Amino acid sequence: MAVQKSRRTPATRGNRRNHDKLKGPALSTDAVTGETHLRHNVGADGFYRGKKIIDTPVEDAE
C-alpha cells in the first residue's frame, strides 16, 4: 500500500491546483470587418484572416 513520506503543505497543494481554474475563450477581431470571433475560426460573416472564405446570404436591413 502506498503511504506518503511527508505531509503536503497548503502552499504546495495550492500550486498544484493553480491550473485548475477556468479560462475565457481566446477572442480575436477581424481586421477587415471588425467582427469579434474565436481564434482560428471563420466568423459569422464568412471572413477568415481578412479573406472571404464562405459565401453567406446577405440579410436585408428592412
C-alpha positions, -999 to +999 in steps of 0.1 A: +000+000+000+013+035-009+019+057+021+031+093+018+065+101+033+056+135+045+026+158+045+020+182+016+018+218+027-011+241+018+012+261-005+022+230-025-014+220-027-023+255-039+004+254-065-008+222-079-044+235-081-033+267-097-040+254-132-075+241-124-093+274-129-114+281-160-101+304-186-122+325-210-122+318-247-095+333-269-112+360-290-099+379-320-110+409-340-111+406-378-091+434-395-115+439-424-149+436-408-141+444-372-161+414-360-151+396-328-147+358-333-130+328-319-093+324-328-086+302-358-123+301-368-143+316-396-165+345-384-203+346-389-199+367-420-176+342-437-143+361-434-111+345-421-079+364-418-092+392-440-104+370-468-139+359-478-140+321-473-177+312-472-204+329-493-231+339-468-266+351-477-270+389-475-297+400-450-320+429-458-320+457-433-357+463-435 
